[in-house]
């Protein structure tokens, strides 16, 4: 059964400011490298890094090719 909600100021969640362009896109900015791994294929190996992005939690970090991240964001290495 549903009940009436009683307002409590501690339930208010702060919203972070995100700069949005006129075409409703925004630039993702990598913050930190969390982990490293090497994906082994049949004839080659691909070094990967797990990247934490700004405005996202650690559970939403993504695996990116290390070489691409070195070119895009050398300050992280």
C-alpha positions, 0 to 999 in steps of 0.5 A: 500500500502506498503512503504519503511522503513526508518531506525531509531536507536530508532527502534532497540530492545535490545536482552537479553542474554539467556544461551542455552545448547547444546540440545537447552534447558535453565533453567527457573528461578522464580523471584517473586510470584505475587499472591496467590489463592486456587483452590477448588476441590470436596474433597480438596483444592489446594493452588496455587501461580502465578509465574513470570519467568525470561526472561518473562513478567508479562502477561506470569506468570503461576499458580503453586502448592504452595508446589512444589514451596516451595520445589523448591524455598524456597527463594521466600517465 
